[in-house]
Amino acid sequence: MSGDYSRKRFNPGKHYLGVLRQQGRVDLDADWNEYVDLQDRRWRAGTVDLIGRCGVSSETPEGFKIQGPLADLVVGQGRIYVDGLVAENHGVNPQFDSTLEENYGAAPTPVNGQPYGTGTVEVPEGRLLVYLDVWRREVTHLQEPQLVESALNVDTTTRYQTAWQVKVLGIGADVTCETELVDIGDFAPSTARLTTTTVAVTTDTDPCLVPPTGGYRGLENHLYRVEVHSASATEAAIKWSRENAHVSTNVLQILSGLGAVRVVSVGRDEVLRFKAGDWVEITKDPWEFEGRAGIMRKVLAVDDTGQTVTFTEALPASDFQVGAVAALEHWRPLR
């Protein structure tokens, strides 16, 4: 998910140390967010320098220790530092920890019950590599309703979250403990690169003539979000959106025929809303944890009264069922 931001301007090459507010100036989201990025870069770099690319503290020596039979693996409670990020497994059977003043698990977490997992972890036959995947994700009010301020009935901020997932990968007999990760199929880095360019604004002084290649002439910021939707060895499908793809909502119900959905909101105003002709992506958290892209559909019509969005093509029956959506916060169409 993504939030509503004016722009992202953090550049580590500038070597900025902090952000200083000036009196009598406008308070901008970009300044606050750049400060967060500066601090994140500082802590991650310092953690890598002091601990290394990966390490477990002596305070939680069992952190992310994998134990048990293959059919019932468990993950030790505690912390681990990966590429400067701190991943934490609070475990199960919580007890009060007086040091951190919070509840902390007294027993490890089952792999099949890990908080950012996808359910039962499939264990292939043969030799296996069990590894930990750690990443940072953005959480909005669609995933965490408590981010909506009850006194205002509106969301004011988003959150960064450190997610983790223990995965099991089948490997060949030639893989040993000395084998570099880049030499194992799924860990080999992609050589593909995405580049972008802009079109220069025309120098024509006639305000009545705006050529098709004239470029954007608005005064406000537009933060574009570009992502790879799917890829193969020879081609990739790219999706992009204005306004950081933050125009989104929760799905309340899949309607009959799988060609329409009823949603919480069709949009904020005439600009930041769903409209006929828009392309939307329908996704949910478990798909994100699987590394799976959502379903792309083109909007045919929007009914403001009934809060429904109709698509030009029905949703696949293998992924959707007519009726109420069991987990309201999981299904989200993104413009």
Backbone torsions as a table, in degrees:
resi	resn	phi	psi	omega
1	MET	NA	165.7	-177.7
2	SER	-144.1	151.0	-177.5
3	GLY	-97.2	178.6	-177.9
4	ASP	-95.8	98.2	-177.3
5	TYR	-122.5	150.0	178.9
6	SER	-74.8	-40.9	177.9
7	ARG	-170.5	163.3	175.2
8	LYS	-119.1	118.6	-175.2
9	ARG	-126.8	12.3	178.5
10	PHE	-65.4	130.6	179.1
11	ASN	-137.0	106.5	-177.6
12	PRO	-59.9	-24.2	179.9
13	GLY	-68.2	-14.1	177.4
14	LYS	-78.0	-19.1	178.4
15	HIS	61.2	32.3	177.2
16	TYR	-70.1	146.2	-179.0
17	LEU	-100.1	-33.3	-177.6
18	GLY	-162.3	179.6	178.6
19	VAL	-122.8	126.3	-177.3
20	LEU	-111.6	128.8	178.8
21	ARG	-82.3	145.0	176.2
22	GLN	-111.0	147.2	-177.2
23	GLN	-69.0	143.4	174.9
24	GLY	73.4	12.6	-179.0
25	ARG	-101.2	162.0	177.0
26	VAL	-71.3	139.2	178.2
27	ASP	-87.9	116.4	-175.4
28	LEU	-109.6	144.8	176.4
29	ASP	-64.3	-33.4	-176.8
30	ALA	-62.4	-37.8	179.9
31	ASP	-67.7	-46.8	179.0
32	TRP	-59.0	-46.7	-176.6
33	ASN	-68.8	-32.7	176.3
34	GLU	-67.1	-36.6	176.8
35	TYR	-62.7	-42.2	177.5
36	VAL	-60.8	-42.4	179.8
37	ASP	-67.3	-37.2	177.1
38	LEU	-61.8	-46.0	-179.7
39	GLN	-66.2	-39.2	178.7
40	ASP	-62.2	-44.2	178.4
41	ARG	-62.4	-41.2	-179.0
42	ARG	-63.6	-47.7	-177.3
43	TRP	-69.4	-38.0	-179.9
44	ARG	-67.7	-43.2	178.6
45	ALA	-63.3	-44.1	179.6
46	GLY	-64.2	-38.3	179.6
47	THR	-66.2	-42.7	178.1
48	VAL	-64.0	-40.6	-179.6
49	ASP	-65.4	-38.7	-174.8
50	LEU	-87.4	-38.5	-174.2
51	ILE	-103.8	-31.0	-174.8
52	GLY	105.1	-177.4	-178.2
53	ARG	-65.7	-26.8	-179.0
54	CYS	-154.2	137.0	179.3
55	GLY	-170.1	155.1	179.2
56	VAL	-119.2	134.7	-178.8
57	SER	-73.8	150.0	175.3
58	SER	-68.5	-16.5	176.4
59	GLU	-70.0	-30.4	177.8
60	THR	-131.2	69.5	-173.4
61	PRO	-64.1	-20.4	-179.7
62	GLU	-91.2	4.0	-176.5
63	GLY	-56.6	118.7	176.7
64	PHE	61.2	25.6	172.7
65	LYS	-74.9	127.7	-177.6
66	ILE	-93.3	126.0	-178.3
67	GLN	-140.5	168.0	173.2
68	GLY	96.5	170.4	177.0
69	PRO	-67.6	158.5	-176.1
70	LEU	-57.5	-33.7	-177.6
71	ALA	-77.8	-11.2	-175.2
72	ASP	-146.6	54.7	-179.9
73	LEU	-69.3	147.6	175.8
74	VAL	-128.3	156.0	-178.2
75	VAL	-115.1	123.3	-177.3
76	GLY	-62.8	142.1	178.9
77	GLN	-74.6	145.9	-179.5
78	GLY	139.7	-164.1	-175.0
79	ARG	-119.2	151.4	173.0
80	ILE	-141.8	144.7	-179.3
81	TYR	-107.2	120.3	-177.3
82	VAL	-128.0	117.2	-179.8
83	ASP	50.6	36.9	177.1
84	GLY	88.2	-12.8	176.7
85	LEU	-89.3	143.7	175.8
86	VAL	-102.9	115.7	176.2
87	ALA	-98.3	141.1	-175.5
88	GLU	-132.7	131.0	175.1
89	ASN	-110.6	108.9	-177.2
90	HIS	-76.9	-6.9	176.8
91	GLY	69.6	-167.8	-179.8
92	VAL	-123.5	175.1	-175.7
93	ASN	55.2	62.4	-172.9
94	PRO	-63.8	143.0	173.4
95	GLN	-133.6	156.3	-176.9
96	PHE	-73.6	127.9	176.9
97	ASP	-101.3	111.5	-176.2
98	SER	-71.3	-22.3	-180.0
99	THR	-71.6	-50.9	179.1
100	LEU	-90.9	-6.7	-179.6
101	GLU	55.0	53.4	178.7
102	GLU	-156.7	166.2	175.8
103	ASN	-79.0	134.3	179.8
104	TYR	-134.7	140.2	-175.4
105	GLY	-65.8	144.2	177.5
106	ALA	-98.9	-0.5	-178.1
107	ALA	-142.0	154.8	-178.9
108	PRO	-68.1	163.0	-179.2
109	THR	-93.8	130.8	174.2
110	PRO	-62.4	138.7	178.6
111	VAL	-58.2	-36.9	-179.9
112	ASN	-75.0	-2.1	177.5
113	GLY	-125.3	19.7	-178.1
114	GLN	-65.8	145.2	-170.2
115	PRO	-63.2	-27.6	-179.3
116	TYR	-113.2	25.3	-179.8
117	GLY	-87.5	-178.9	-178.4
118	THR	-116.0	18.1	-177.9
119	GLY	108.3	-139.0	-179.3
120	THR	-70.5	127.3	179.4
121	VAL	-84.5	123.2	179.2
122	GLU	-74.9	131.2	179.6
123	VAL	-110.4	105.7	-178.8
124	PRO	-70.4	165.8	177.3
125	GLU	-75.7	157.2	175.6
126	GLY	91.5	-161.3	-179.1
127	ARG	-72.8	144.2	-172.4
128	LEU	-129.6	151.5	170.2
129	LEU	-119.5	118.1	176.6
130	VAL	-101.6	123.2	-174.7
131	TYR	-139.9	165.8	-178.5
132	LEU	-110.3	128.2	176.5
133	ASP	-107.6	123.7	-178.9
134	VAL	-123.4	133.7	178.3
135	TRP	-150.7	164.8	177.8
136	ARG	-104.0	132.4	178.9
137	ARG	-128.2	158.8	178.6
138	GLU	-100.9	135.0	-178.9
139	VAL	-116.9	129.1	178.0
140	THR	-112.7	-178.0	-179.1
141	HIS	-66.2	-16.9	178.0
142	LEU	-70.6	-31.3	176.9
143	GLN	-92.7	-30.9	-178.8
144	GLU	-126.8	92.2	-176.3
145	PRO	-58.8	-22.6	-179.3
146	GLN	-68.2	-11.2	175.4
147	LEU	-75.1	-9.3	173.1
148	VAL	-82.9	119.9	179.9
149	GLU	-71.8	116.7	-174.7
150	SER	-63.1	-30.5	-179.8
151	ALA	-72.8	-24.7	-178.6
152	LEU	-110.1	-18.5	-176.4
153	ASN	59.3	40.2	177.9
154	VAL	-150.9	150.4	175.4
155	ASP	-81.8	141.3	-178.9
156	THR	-112.2	-28.0	-177.2
157	THR	-142.5	170.2	170.8
158	THR	-119.2	-178.0	-179.0
159	ARG	-135.7	146.6	164.6
160	TYR	-89.1	139.9	179.2
161	GLN	-132.3	135.0	174.4
162	THR	-90.2	110.6	-179.7
163	ALA	-102.0	154.3	179.2
164	TRP	-146.2	157.4	-178.9
165	GLN	-154.8	126.6	173.6
166	VAL	-85.1	126.0	-176.2
167	LYS	-123.0	157.3	179.7
168	VAL	-122.5	127.7	-176.5
169	LEU	-126.5	131.5	173.9
170	GLY	-74.7	135.2	-177.7
171	ILE	-129.8	162.0	-180.0
172	GLY	-82.5	169.9	-178.1
173	ALA	-68.8	-18.4	-177.7
174	ASP	-82.7	-6.6	-179.2
175	VAL	-87.0	127.7	178.7
176	THR	-126.0	-179.9	178.8
177	CYS	-66.1	-19.1	-179.9
178	GLU	-90.6	-6.8	-178.4
179	THR	-68.9	130.8	177.0
180	GLU	-68.3	144.2	-178.8
181	LEU	-59.2	-36.0	-178.1
182	VAL	-65.9	-15.1	179.0
183	ASP	-93.3	1.0	175.4
184	ILE	-100.7	126.1	-170.3
185	GLY	-35.9	-59.5	-173.7
186	ASP	-71.2	-12.0	-177.9
187	PHE	-102.2	-4.5	179.9
188	ALA	-66.3	124.8	-178.0
189	PRO	-68.3	146.0	178.0
190	SER	-74.0	144.3	176.5
191	THR	-94.2	-2.0	-179.5
192	ALA	-72.4	145.1	178.2
193	ARG	-136.3	142.7	179.1
194	LEU	-110.1	125.8	177.8
195	THR	-120.7	153.3	179.9
196	THR	-132.7	156.1	175.5
197	THR	-137.6	164.4	176.7
198	THR	-117.8	157.0	177.5
199	VAL	-98.4	128.2	-177.9
200	ALA	-65.7	145.6	177.6
201	VAL	-72.1	136.9	-178.5
202	THR	-63.6	151.8	179.0
203	THR	-93.6	5.0	180.0
204	ASP	-62.0	128.7	-177.0
205	THR	-89.0	-7.1	180.0
206	ASP	-75.9	113.7	-177.7
207	PRO	-69.1	-12.8	-179.4
208	CYS	-89.6	-7.6	-178.8
209	LEU	-113.7	113.8	177.4
210	VAL	-123.3	96.8	-178.8
211	PRO	-62.2	154.1	178.8
212	PRO	-57.4	-29.0	-179.3
213	THR	-98.2	20.4	-175.1
214	GLY	-72.6	-14.8	179.9
215	GLY	83.8	173.1	-178.1
216	TYR	-76.0	132.8	-176.9
217	ARG	-117.5	6.1	-178.8
218	GLY	-70.3	165.1	-178.5
219	LEU	-92.7	-27.9	-175.1
220	GLU	-84.5	166.5	178.3
221	ASN	-77.5	148.5	171.0
222	HIS	-130.2	114.9	179.3
223	LEU	-97.7	109.4	-178.4
224	TYR	-89.1	140.1	177.4
225	ARG	-114.4	126.7	-178.9
226	VAL	-124.3	128.9	-179.5
227	GLU	-137.7	153.9	171.1
228	VAL	-84.3	118.3	-178.7
229	HIS	-80.7	-44.4	178.1
230	SER	-155.2	158.0	-177.5
231	ALA	-152.8	149.9	173.1
232	SER	-127.7	-169.9	-178.8
233	ALA	-69.3	-20.7	-173.6
234	THR	-120.6	-15.7	-176.8
235	GLU	-152.7	164.7	180.0
236	ALA	-142.2	146.9	174.7
237	ALA	-102.3	124.9	-175.8
238	ILE	-109.4	135.6	174.9
239	LYS	-120.2	148.2	-179.9
240	TRP	-145.9	159.7	-178.8
241	SER	-153.4	145.9	170.1
242	ARG	-75.4	166.1	175.1
243	GLU	57.2	31.6	175.5
244	ASN	60.7	20.9	178.6
245	ALA	57.9	33.0	-176.7
246	HIS	-88.0	-8.4	177.5
247	VAL	-73.5	100.8	-173.0
248	SER	-151.0	166.2	-179.3
249	THR	-159.7	169.6	176.0
250	ASN	-91.8	145.3	176.1
251	VAL	-87.8	127.5	177.7
252	LEU	-90.0	-36.0	-173.4
253	GLN	-159.1	140.7	171.2
254	ILE	-89.7	121.1	-173.8
255	LEU	-86.5	166.3	-176.3
256	SER	-55.7	136.4	-179.8
257	GLY	90.0	-9.7	178.5
258	LEU	63.9	14.6	-178.6
259	GLY	-101.0	2.7	-178.9
260	ALA	-153.2	158.2	177.7
261	VAL	-134.5	151.1	171.2
262	ARG	-100.9	131.8	-171.5
263	VAL	-122.0	167.0	178.1
264	VAL	-68.7	-40.7	-178.5
265	SER	-151.2	142.3	176.3
266	VAL	-94.4	-1.6	175.6
267	GLY	147.4	165.8	-176.3
268	ARG	-83.3	-41.2	-177.7
269	ASP	-153.3	-164.7	-176.5
270	GLU	-71.3	-17.9	180.0
271	VAL	-100.0	-52.4	-177.2
272	LEU	-89.5	74.2	-177.4
273	ARG	-157.0	172.2	174.4
274	PHE	-85.7	137.5	-179.1
275	LYS	-138.0	158.1	175.3
276	ALA	-59.1	134.8	-178.4
277	GLY	98.1	-16.2	177.1
278	ASP	-69.5	149.8	167.6
279	TRP	-99.4	134.8	179.5
280	VAL	-127.5	155.7	175.1
281	GLU	-114.3	128.3	178.9
282	ILE	-104.7	120.3	-173.4
283	THR	-144.1	177.6	177.5
284	LYS	-156.1	162.1	-176.1
285	ASP	-56.2	-47.1	-179.8
286	PRO	-56.5	-33.4	177.3
287	TRP	-68.3	-37.6	176.9
288	GLU	-62.4	-42.9	-179.8
289	PHE	-66.6	-24.4	176.2
290	GLU	-83.5	-10.4	-173.8
291	GLY	75.6	24.8	-176.5
292	ARG	-102.5	135.8	176.9
293	ALA	-74.2	161.3	178.5
294	GLY	-79.9	-174.0	179.1
295	ILE	-96.7	125.0	178.9
296	MET	-90.4	132.8	177.2
297	ARG	-142.7	148.3	176.4
298	LYS	-94.9	136.1	-177.2
299	VAL	-79.3	127.9	176.5
300	LEU	-90.8	-44.2	-177.7
301	ALA	-155.8	155.9	177.2
302	VAL	-128.5	127.0	178.3
303	ASP	-106.1	106.4	-178.1
304	ASP	-66.6	-35.8	-177.5
305	THR	-69.1	-47.6	-179.1
306	GLY	-86.9	-3.4	-179.2
307	GLN	54.9	47.4	179.9
308	THR	-120.3	149.7	176.4
309	VAL	-123.2	123.7	-178.9
310	THR	-106.9	137.6	-177.3
311	PHE	-104.5	159.1	178.0
312	THR	-74.7	-17.9	-179.7
313	GLU	-138.4	138.0	-178.3
314	ALA	-64.0	154.0	175.6
315	LEU	-73.5	150.2	-178.5
316	PRO	-66.2	130.9	-178.5
317	ALA	-65.1	-22.4	-179.7
318	SER	-69.3	-22.5	-177.9
319	ASP	-111.0	-18.2	-173.7
320	PHE	-131.4	149.5	176.8
321	GLN	-129.9	142.9	178.0
322	VAL	-66.4	137.1	177.9
323	GLY	125.3	-167.4	-177.4
324	ALA	-67.5	144.6	175.5
325	VAL	-85.2	123.7	-173.4
326	ALA	-64.4	-45.4	-178.3
327	ALA	-109.0	95.2	-173.9
328	LEU	-53.7	-42.1	-172.4
329	GLU	-78.6	-4.1	-173.9
330	HIS	-91.3	-26.6	-175.6
331	TRP	-99.3	125.3	-176.0
332	ARG	-141.8	121.4	169.4
333	PRO	-85.5	131.4	-178.6
334	LEU	-114.6	128.7	179.2
335	ARG	-79.5	NA	NA
